[in-house]
């Protein structure tokens, strides 16, 4: 909760659990763990700790292993030259304070891990003692290097130094972690993520610089104090050391700040007031908040409310009176509700003149989608306003990349130049003036994924995996938002775009290329055998299967194992028998609605039977994670481009039955469309009522 974006999420989870427990009369037991804090009473009151003996707060100096902290400041206005001046003090600290015991050097970025490790190696070369930090025999070193892929890591390990960051593959991380844990590597240069993710204590910890490059502000900013505390907390190995040593190298003007807060407890403040939209919307959708007063009452359960009473000036409230605090909370709630209304996540206030209650809060379809997909309200409103009936694949891809969910994609120093180099290798252009934008970087990385083009540096592969993880839920929400607007073709193209991301292909590529090891040069040979589309393999006869195997054998570059992978993928392609049945019944007019003249309700039942073999996951070798099957059942009118009904089906084991209801107004003029041999009455778009039921049986 201290200086971290995840703090508001944790605060809302705990507040909601206590809120629910109070309403049900069954309090929930909570156990909290934290670093030393200056205001433990506020945290205890928020967690519902009633007895003083149930809460313990220790001084920062209380540790299993005592620790000495050395703080050194370095002048210099510019970041990179200042980091370079810290290389020699880092080397000297290792030699003087931990010449033979494990050392972790924390730096701000993946690039700095490489630069720092190379600088340490350079000092070893200048000394003429390159084996100074080597703790492995020649045989052990050779065995370790065989299992390492990253060339920079492979070079550094030869000198007893390793690097560790999120850009390394899992195999390289495992090799480094195991070697450092067993003492075969003495020095580890890592980013701050290692301090949070893996329990790696060391005798000496050096924090080389306390700033990092923030892509949003395009400047170097201070690390959260919690990160610094977590990093130096790795100093001292229980059962091995009687004392741990931490060396903090920082900018000269920051020495006093770190000297104070490394030895004194840090006060915890709430950051929930900056991220209320997504949480208030979720509570409205769940029914926990149904009126404007409920929203204000809900905030009284949060840590924000307790700190607002104790430290109002931190939150910009100059008057600490109860009335002023109430006005402040009401103002926050009003602004959040206005923003949600503007994004069409909640309905506008009801008009009292018509007998409505203006305090009632009612969520919309967009609000429900935001809650379901954990989506920003800005993204939902943006998609709803920008997606048009005939939006192309390229337009939808650009819209997806402009979503708020990609705003935090890291853009590091000088990556605008790398983005411009990458833009020359992909077909869809960008505005050079925005080359340092996170949204532009996402757009380029998705194109590189479709093009299967190499990325400029290893950091981009990690960023690409992160962007692809986000893209699935963002695109699924885009499908639902386009469907809610009745845009048939935009909905179908959004579905195709999701398939492109899963399979790593362009929407205009031959569908056979999504098969593993099928390349462009094999397409003419497959076409000569009558295999021109993926459907030909899904519905393959024995002759077709034999033809596929014959073509694969002509490619000398394919190993027998790779040919087996292709044949396995062909057998796994879904082959589904679809049967449609249509029923209708008359809908009587609503007596409470004068404008309702009744109509006809059509019930379309879709029976699906799987004819092919099933598997746990789909065949998607280009996607970073294993992916479940997913189907959409869509009913639309091709001539007008109107989507009538839609239903998602996640997995089809043997058979499934899906029911879609479609209601038409009696007063509307009729048109008809043919659907599977039956005719459905079709009405004008503005008077069409369409919805999807939950009547769904899956076996």
C-alpha positions, 0 to 999 in steps of 0.5 A: 500500500505504500507508494505502489499502484497495487495499494488501492486494489489491496485496500478495496479488497480488504474494505469490501471483505469487512463491509460484506462481513459486517452486513452478514453479521460474520466478521472475517479474520484478517492477518496483515504483514507489513514493514515497520510503519509510523501509523500502525493504529490506523491500519489496525482500526481499518483491519478491525483489530480491537485488542491492542495485544493483537497488533505488533509493530517493531522498529526498523532496526529489529531484524533476525540479522543486524544490518549496517547501512552506508549511504553515499551521495554522488553529484551530477545532474544527468543520470547516465554519467552519474551511474557511470561514476558509481561503478568504481565505488560499487567494485570497491565496496564488493572488494572491501566489504564482501570479497568472498561472500554473496553480493547483490547489486540492484540497479534500475533497469535491464540495460543497467544490469548489463552495463554494471556487470560489464563495468565490474568485469572491466575492473577485473581485467585492469587488475589482471585477476579475472578469476577473482569472483569465480567460485566454480571449477572449469567443468562446472562452468562449462556445464552451466554455460551450456544451459544459458541462452542469453549471450550477455549472461553467458559472457558475464558468468565466466567471470563469476558475475550474473545478471537477472531481470524480467527479460531473461527466459525462464531457463536462464533465470533458473540457472542463475538462481540455482547457481547463486543460491548454491554459492557457485556465483558470487555476484548478482546484478539485478533489477528491483523485481528480484527483491520482491519476487525471490527470497535471495539474501546476501551478505552485501547488498548494493543499491546502485542508484535510486531513480528509474526512467518513467516513460509517461513523464519522459524523465527519471523519477525516484523509486518508491521508498518501499522498493528501496527498503525491500532491496536493502532488506535482502542484506544479511543471511540468517544462519550464515551471517552475524551481520548484513551490510547495505550500501546505498548509492544515490544522488547527492541531494537525496542523502538526507531523505534516505538517511531519515526514512531508512531508520525511521518508520514510514507513514502509510497513506491511501492512494485510493482517491486516485483510482476510485472509478474502476472500484466504484463501478464494480460495486455498482454492478455487484449491487453493493452500491445502489444510491449516491449515499451508498457510495459515500457510506462505502468510502467510510470503510476504507483506509482513505477515510481513516487517514483523511480524518487524521491527516487531511492536508495530505489529501488537499483538505485545509479544513479538518472539520467533519463537515468539510471532510463530508463535503470532500468525500461527497465531491469525490463521489460526485466527480467519479459518478459524473465520469462514469456517466460520461463514459456511459457506464451508469445511467443518467440521474432519473428526473424527479418530475417524472417520479424518478429518484435522482439518487438511484444508481443504475449500471449500463451494459458498458459498466457491466463489461468494465467490471467483468473484464476489469476494464478502465471506464475510459476504454469502454467509453472510447470503444463505444464512441469510436467503433463504427459499423464498418470499422476495418481490421486496421482501425480496430487494431489501432483502437485496441492499442490506444486503450488505457490498458496499454498506457503503462507499457514501459517506454525506456530511454532512447526506445523511440529510436528502436520503435522507428527502426521496428516501424520500417519492418512492419506494414502499417505506419506510425506517426514519427512524432509519437514514436515514444508513446506506449500506445505506438509501441504496443501497435508496433509489437502486435504488428511484429507478432503478426509479421513474426519479425524479430524485435530489436532487443530482449526487453521488447520480448517481455513487453510483447508478452505483457501486451499480449496478455492484456490484449485478450481481455481488451479484445473480448470487451471490444467484441461485446461493445461492438455487439452491443451497438449492433455492428455485425461486421465490426464484431466479426472483425474484432473476433478475427483480430483476437484469433490473429493475436492467438495464432500470430498471423495477419487477418489476410494471411492464408488460414493454413499458415496458423498450423505449426511449421506450415510456411509460404513455400508449402502453400502451392504444394498443398493447393495442388493437393486440393488443400487451400483452406484450414477447413479442408483439414478440419473436414479431411478425408483419409485421402486429404490426410495422406496428401498432407503427409506427402507434402510435408515429406517434400520439405527436407527442413522438417524433422519427423517430430515436426511433421508429427506436430503438424498431423497432430494439429490437423487432427485437433482442428474442431469439426462441429455439427450444427443443427438449428431449430426455431420457435416463436410465441406472441408477446402480450403488450405491457400494461404499464407501457402505453407505447408497447404494442407487444410483438413476437419472441423468436427462440433460436436453439443451436445444437452443437455436436463435436465430431473431432477429438478433444484436447485440453488446449488449442494448438497455438504455438505463437501464443505465450500461454496455453489457451482454451477453446472459445466459440461465438454464436452470432446471428446477424443480417448480412444485408444491413450489417445488423447483429441480432444476437450473440452468445459465447461458448467457452469449451465444447467437449461433446455436445452443447445446446445454446438458446438465443431469444430475439423479440420483434415489435408488432408495429414494425414493418417486417422483413425476413431472412433465411437462417438454416432453412427457416425464416426469421422475422426481421425488423428495423434496427431502431425498434429491434429488441435483442438479448441473449439468455443464459439458457445454455446446456453444455455436456 
